[in-house]
Amino acid sequence: MAKIPAKGDAVTWKTPQGETHGTVEKVLTKTTQVKGHTAKASKEAPQVLVKSDKTGKEAAHKPDSLKKV
């Protein structure tokens, strides 16, 4: 399992439009609604809520899809 970034960490992730940069808002450890989507997170399989630097929108990602900057 990938190392989980902490709140405030700068990260990047890949999108169909290219690489996106953002900041970790918090680590999700329970199922959470994000922009109408369900992030099925748990303590065993956490997800990371990130905020895009470009758009300001939030999204949940699995830790292995994020790269700390």
C-alpha positions in Angstrom: 0.0 0.0 0.0 1.2 3.5 -0.8 2.2 5.9 1.9 -0.8 8.1 2.8 -0.1 11.8 2.4 -1.0 14.1 5.4 -3.3 17.1 5.5 -1.7 20.1 3.8 0.7 18.0 1.6 1.1 19.2 -2.0 0.3 16.3 -4.4 -0.1 15.5 -8.1 -2.3 13.0 -9.8 -3.1 12.0 -13.4 -6.3 12.9 -15.2 -7.3 12.5 -18.9 -6.3 16.1 -19.4 -2.8 15.6 -17.9 -1.2 16.0 -14.5 -3.1 18.0 -11.9 -1.7 19.6 -8.8 -3.5 20.1 -5.5 -3.5 19.9 -1.7 -4.6 17.2 0.7 -7.7 18.4 2.6 -8.1 15.2 4.8 -7.8 11.5 4.9 -11.2 9.6 4.6 -11.6 6.5 6.7 -15.3 6.0 6.3 -17.7 6.0 3.4 -18.3 9.7 2.4 -20.2 11.6 -0.3 -18.0 13.8 -2.4 -19.7 15.9 -5.2 -22.5 13.3 -5.6 -20.0 10.3 -5.7 -19.5 7.8 -2.9 -16.0 7.4 -1.7 -16.0 3.9 -0.2 -13.2 4.5 2.3 -12.4 2.5 5.5 -9.7 2.3 8.1 -8.2 -0.6 6.1 -8.5 1.1 2.7 -8.5 4.9 3.3 -8.9 7.5 0.6 -7.6 11.0 0.3 -9.7 14.1 -0.2 -7.7 16.6 -2.4 -8.5 20.1 -3.6 -7.3 21.1 -7.1 -5.1 24.2 -7.2 -6.5 25.1 -10.7 -10.2 24.6 -10.2 -10.7 24.6 -6.4 -12.8 21.5 -6.7 -12.5 18.5 -4.3 -12.2 14.9 -5.2 -11.4 11.6 -3.4 -8.5 9.5 -4.6 -6.8 6.3 -3.5 -3.4 7.0 -1.9 -1.5 5.0 -4.6 -2.8 7.4 -7.3 -1.3 10.4 -5.6 2.4 11.5 -5.8 3.7 13.9 -3.1 5.4 16.9 -4.5 
